[in-house]
């Protein structure tokens, strides 16, 4: 065993840890539950605009969806419809 063996073992272990955790990077996703109980998952936060309507790609259902936001005294209510004009 030469004087560089502990350093090489340490470097190999570090590389192994990096390779094992390579795909574990946290991908930001935002979800909400629609008024009928369906869960939807999007890559960016669903924020209202002046129309209170958005079109986003749902990562759970793998399709483009039109999101309507209604504000009530109980908070936001979301209604989601499949976007017929996409793709």
Secondary structure, 3 states (H helix, E strand, C coil): CCCCHHHHHHHHHHHHHHHHCHHHCCCCCEEEECCCCCEEEECCCCCCCCCCEEEEEECCCCEEEEEEEEEECCEEEEEEEECCCCC
